[in-house]
């Protein structure tokens, strides 16, 4: 249920609406900013949703733009829904995938969903949004329902999707369930009789499918707001992606969050400040000028890391994480808090410790050793069968430490 504190009067002030629609987080608005502006200015309380498939345990910082826009909508008095794709996660969204996604089990999906709410409420206050699961309506659909739904689209419309074209040209398979994914996501809008949807610009095809279905079935004009993706300004690739397994989670511990931001490329500083923080636009311009004036990027990344830890964990923790980062990386000291790993039998092969400590496979552990990413007592070790005794400090990469006991 919505908390009454978040169901205040709808704000139809043109300046506030223009501020929303021209936010730095937004890529495009359908049918247009002008038409959407008219709907917002009508004073009607609108319902918007953001859908996320629980294909992993984390909501990452690349999702921030969607949450920031939803937060602005609640500030204008509109209803917001977080839609968990409990059904669509089992199909697998093909967006950005060169290969077919492995369907998840119901057990995996439920485990992932349990972590999402905790992370989302770090941005959206509790009580300001509803949570729904598309399993509630999609599981009830009959084959006849699906055929009727499919009749609203042509094969040409679906096959025109860019990632499908790419796979076809490369002679890679397109699963029929992926082909039907836009229908499922599109039907979410119909089932909820929604007024608008928020999502990354890579979801434009799916969201417009929902707009088409609402228009055909409900004669309803759905607003679609696409948000900007967190992309590397040099390579154009996603800086964070669940599909590709590289991201910073909203659930990362404060010190890890600080350290991971410090490891981001210098040329992405402005992009990161723009899309994963809520600092004022004036601050973004200040950051640009400081970079143009050749200020050390490390200073700016420290400010960014501090801002994010402060946002998610508070001012005191942000200062602690900053101090800890300087201790470990600038002064070369061990962290204040370090994990422990119990060695059995007096000594233990290093590879077994890496597997047990990092929860990785033996082949992944061997790769770390071959890449000289593992140090013991500050010395690089590459031997797979190196015997580790109690009291030794193992370091993997720049941020992972463990002491054997």
BELQUI-V945903 format. One record per backbone hydrogen bond with DSSP energy under -0.5 kcal/mol. CO is the residue of the C=O (numbers start at 1). NH is the residue of the N-H. Records with the same first field share a line. If there is no record, write none. Layout:
BEGIN
CO: NH  NH
END
This chain:
BEGIN
3: 6
4: 7
10: 12
13: 17
14: 18
15: 19
16: 20
17: 21
18: 22
20: 23
23: 26
25: 228
28: 226
30: 224
32: 36
33: 37
34: 38
35: 39
36: 40
37: 41
38: 42
39: 42  44
40: 43
44: 46
46: 79
47: 195  196
48: 81
49: 198
50: 83
52: 85
53: 55
58: 60
59: 250
60: 63
61: 64
63: 66  67
64: 68
65: 69
66: 70
67: 71
68: 72
69: 73
70: 74
71: 75
72: 76
73: 76  78
74: 77
76: 11
79: 48
80: 130
81: 50  83
82: 84  132
83: 52
84: 86  134
85: 89
87: 90  91
88: 91  92
89: 104
94: 97
105: 109
106: 110
107: 111
108: 112
109: 113
110: 114
111: 115
112: 115  116
113: 116  117
115: 119
116: 120
117: 121
119: 122
120: 123  124
123: 125
125: 128
127: 3
130: 82
132: 84
133: 136
134: 137  138
135: 139
138: 141
142: 146
143: 147
144: 148
145: 149
146: 150
147: 151
149: 152
150: 153
154: 158
155: 159
156: 160
158: 161
161: 164  165
162: 166
163: 167
164: 168
165: 169
166: 170
167: 172
168: 171
175: 179
176: 180
178: 181  182
180: 183  184
181: 185
182: 186
183: 187
184: 188
185: 189
186: 189  190
187: 191
188: 192
189: 193  194
190: 193
195: 223
196: 49
197: 225
198: 51
199: 227
200: 203
201: 204
203: 207
204: 208
205: 209
206: 210
207: 211
208: 212
209: 213
210: 214
211: 215
212: 216
213: 217  218
214: 218  219  220
215: 219
220: 222
223: 197
224: 30  226
225: 199
226: 27  28
227: 201
229: 231
230: 239  240
232: 236
237: 232
241: 245  246
245: 247
246: 241
247: 249
248: 61
249: 252
253: 257
254: 258
255: 259
256: 260
257: 261
258: 262
259: 263
261: 264
265: 268
266: 269
268: 272
269: 273
270: 274
271: 275
272: 276
273: 277
280: 283  284
281: 285
282: 286
283: 287
284: 288
285: 289
286: 290
287: 291
288: 292
289: 293
290: 295
291: 294
296: 299  300
297: 301
298: 302
299: 303
300: 304
301: 305
302: 306
303: 307
304: 308
305: 309
306: 310
307: 311
308: 312
309: 313  314
310: 314
314: 318
315: 319
316: 320
317: 321
318: 322
319: 323
320: 324
321: 325
322: 326
323: 327
324: 328
325: 329  330
326: 330  331
327: 333
339: 403
341: 405
344: 347
346: 390
348: 388
349: 352  353
350: 354
351: 355
352: 356
353: 357
354: 358
355: 359  360
361: 365
362: 366
363: 367
364: 368
365: 369
366: 370
367: 371
368: 373
369: 372
373: 397
374: 381
375: 395
376: 379
379: 376
383: 386
384: 351
386: 350  388
388: 348
389: 392
392: 394  404
393: 377
394: 402
395: 375
396: 400
399: 401
400: 396
401: 339
402: 394
403: 341
404: 391
END
